[in-house]
Amino acid sequence: MNKEQRFRRQVLVLGLLILLTTGLYLTYNTYGNWSFALAIRGKKLAAFFLVALACSGSTVAFQTLTHNRFLTPWILGMDQLYVTVQTVLFFIAGGSVGLSLPVVPQFLVNVLLMAVVSVLFIGFFLGKTGNDFFRLLMVGMVAASLFSSISTYLQVLMDPNEYDLLQGKLYASFGNVSVKLLVISGVLLAVICSVLWYFGPELDVLLLGFDHGVNLGISVRPLQRLLLFLIAAATGIATALVGPTIFLGFVVATVSYQIFPVHRHRQLFLGSTLLGILFLIGGQFIVEQFLGLKATISTVIQFAGGLFFIGKLVAGSSPVNRRRKFGN
């Protein structure tokens, strides 16, 4: 069996597992209230599909651009930027006003802010750091600390009741997603993922090194900026939709590299997305039916993902490209 045949078989198995898990999640313990259960669980299911699509594709593409499989788009401080935006909104307008604002404009503003700030940040420091991407990432970590300090300071000054309302916005939640936001997120992610899919062959070349990309006629710098904007936008959509899910993309991308015998990004996008969907649906089913909702899927993701990340660091088994240059 060659690699292509093996990959098709693995995708088929994953698809069957997703169908089985989805059917079990939608029908288990409904007690005859089919319409009510499907309305509640169906909305969560749609959120799982979109978040898995956003996190997996953006992480795989970002790790190719950085030539480092330990990094995720959240290294740019996307989660802390989201927390800071929400904190400033609640601090200035108040908790009741912040919760009563129209969800669609608020969602679009959050996504636009996270994407634009990330790209401007990269564009400004890319030249200042001499195209040294690791130094740029250090600046990104410092920026994340700055965002965190600002949000923490404002949260200390807030009224305790408003702080309580704010906390509900800062933790990943798949249970209270607006249907309007699901539709808008689906449209935006369809466009973003179509472009990432289109540039899959270029990403295959960049995986070999940026010098190879230049030699083969790829305009590396413009492509980098476009892909980084798309990655930031996809990450921003997932964060604004359900809240920060820092380790999900890392886990599904790393597992995809281990079980799929391919290096083509289009196949990796598909495989990692299917894994992400399976993990989210299966995790939510366990949380609801076996843990009695005493934990949340976001807590499980952060805890398990953190342990997985530490384990990979200790094992040191993930291949890391030692090139220090981000581009030419």
N, C-alpha and C positions, 0 to 999 in steps of 0.2 A: 504494500500500500504506500503510494507516494504522499508527499506532504499535502497536496491539494485535496486528495481523497480523504485523508485523515481530518483535515480542517472541515470539510463539508460534513463528515460524520459527526464531528464534535458540535458543530452549529446545529445540526438536526437534533442531537441529544439535548442540547441546551434549550432549543425551542420547545421540545416535548416536555421538558422539566418545567419550563415557564408556564406552558398551558396547564399542566397538572397542578402546579402550585397556585396559579391564578384561579382555577376552578375550585380548588379546596378553600382558598381564602375567601372567595365570594359566596360560597354556599355553606361553609361549616358553621354550626350553631346559629343558624338564622331563625330557628323556631317558627318557620312558616311565614315570617315577615319578609318576603322576598323583595318587594319593592323598596322598603325602608333600608334593608341591608345593602342592596345593590346601589342605592343612591349614595349612602355614606362610604361604603368600601370602594365603589367605582371611582369616586373622586380621588380617593387616596391612591388607587391604582394608576390613574392618569398621572398623578404627581410623581409616582415612582418611575414611570417610563421616562418622563421629561428630565427629572434630576439625574437618572442614570445616563441618559443620552448626553446631557450637558457635561457632567463630571468626567465621564470616561473619555469622550472625544477630546476635551480640552486638556486633560492630563496627559494623554498619549502624545498629542501634538507638542505640548509644552516640554515634555521630557526629551523629545527629539531635538527641539530648538536649543535646549540647555545642554544636551549630551550628558544628562545625569538622570538616572532613574530613581533617585531619592527625592527629587524635587517635585512640587506641585504648583499650580498657579497661585495658590494661597500664600506662597512665599512672598508675593508682591504686596501682601497686606490687604487682600480683598475682604477678608472677614472682619478685620479691624476697621477698615474704611466703612463697611456696612454698619457696624456697631456705632461708629462715630456719627454717621449721618443720622441714624435713628435717635441717638442721644441728643444731638444738637436740636433736632426737630422737636422732641419732647421737652427739652429744656426751654426753648424759646416760645413754642406755641402752647405747651401744656399737654398733659396726658390725654385729656378728653378731646382736645382739638386734634391731636396726633392720631387718635383712633378713629375720629369721625371724618378725616379727610378721604376723598374718593380714592379707592384702592388702585384704579388703573393709572391715573396720573402719578400717584406716589410710586407705583411700581416702575413705571417708565423712567421717572427721574432718578430713582435708585440705580437702575441698570445703566443709564446713560452716564451718571456721575462716576460709577465704578469703572466703566470701560474707558471713558475719556481721561480720567485722572491717571489710570494705570498706563495708558499709552503716552500721555504727556510726560509722565514720570520717566518712562523708559526712554522716550525720545530725547529728553533733556540730559539725562545722565549717561546715555550711551556714548555720546561723544566725549563727555567729561572724564569718563573712566578708561578712555583709550580702547574701547570695545572689549574690555575685560569683563566678561559676564559674571564671574564670581564676585568681583568687587561690586558690580551692580546689584547682585543679590544681597550682599551685605548692606548696601544702602537701602534696599527694600525691607530688610529686617529692621533696620533702624527706623524707617518710616512707619512700619507696623507698630513698633514700640511707641513712637510719637502719637499715632492715632489712639493707641490704647491708653496712653497717659491723659490725653485730652478727654476721652470719653469717661475715664475713671474719675477725673477731677470734676467734671460736670455732674456725674451721677452722685458724687458725695454731696453736692450742693442742692440736689433736687429734693422736692418734697417726697417723703416715704411712700405716699400713695401713688404718686406719678412714677416713682422708681419701680414700684410693683407692676404697674401697667407696662412699663418699658421692658421689663424682664420677659414678659410674654411675647414680645416682638423679637427678642435677641436669641432665642433658642429654636433650633430646627423643629418644625412642626408640620406634619403631613395631614393633620386632621382638620385644619381650619383654612384650607386653601380655597380661594375664590374661583368659581368656574370661569369667570371672565379672564382671570389671570392665567388659568390653564390654557385657554384658547389663544391668548396673546403670546404666551410663552411657547406654545406649540408652533405658531407661525414663525416667530423669531428664530427658534432653534432649527426649524426646517431650513430656513435660509442659511444660517450659520453652518450647519452640518453639511449642507449641500456644497458650500464653498470649500470646507475642509476636505470633503470627499473628492472634489474636483482636483485639489492640490495634493492628493495622496501620492502620486508618483514623484512629485517634487520633494515631498517629505522623505520618501524612500531614498532619494539621492542625498539629502541633507543628513541622513542618518550615517552616511559614510564619511561625512566631514564637509565643512563649508568650502574648502578649496576644491573639492570634487564638484560641488554645485556650481561654482564659478566657471570651472573648466568646461562644464557641460552646458554652459550658456544660460544658467539660471540667474536672474537678478536677485541676489541674495538679500540685500538690505531692504528693498521695497517689499519683498515677500515676507521677510521677518516682521516688518511693521504691520502688514495686513493680517498675518496669522496671529500676532500678539493681540491685535485689536479684537479679532474673532474669539480668541481664547478668553480674553478679559470679559467680553460681552457674554459668552456662554456661562462663565463662572458667576458673573453678576446676576444673570437670570436665575440660576439655581439658588443663589444666596438670597436674592430678593423674593423668590417664590416661597421657600420653606425655611430660610435661615442658613447659617453656616453649617456645612457638612465637610469639614476639612479633610478627613482621612478617607472618604469614600472613593474618590478618584484614584488615590494612591493604591488602595487595596485592590481595586478591580484591574487597574493597569498592571500592577506587579504580578497578580495571579494570571492575567492574560499572557504575559511574556513567558510564564512558566509552562502553561498547558497548551498553548497554540504554537505549533512548529512553523511559524511564518514570520516574515519581517516586513511584509507589505502593509502599509498603514490602513488601507481600506479594509483589509481583513481584520487587523487589530481593532479598528473602530467598531466593527460589527461584533467581534468576539467580546470585547470589554463591555460594550453596551448590554449585551445579553447577560453577561455575568452580573453587572450592576443591577439589572432588573430582577434577576433571580435572588440576589442577596437581599434586596430591599423587600420584596414580597415575602420571601421566606422569613426574614427577620421580623417583619411586622406581624406575620401569622404567629410566630413564637411569642412575641411580646403580648399580643392580645389574648391568645388562647391558653398559653402555658404559664405566663408570668402575671396574668391578671391585670395588665396595664399598670403594674407597679413600677415599670421602667418605660422609657420611650425608645423608639428605634434610633433617634439621634444620639441618645446616651450610649446605646449599644455600639453604634458606629464609631463614636469617639473613643470609647474604652477599648474595643477590640482593635480598631485601627491604630490607636496609639501603641498597644502592645505589639501589633504586627510590625509597625514602623521601627520600634526599638529592637525587635528581634532581627529585622533585616540589617539594621546598623551593626548589631553585635556579630551577626553571621558574616556580614560583608560579602554576601554572595551575589548581590545585584551588580551587573557590569556597569562601570562608571568610566566614561570617556574622559581622559585626563586633559583634553584640549582646553586651553584657557581662553581662547579667543571666541567671541560671540559671532563675529562676522568679519567681513573685509571692508 
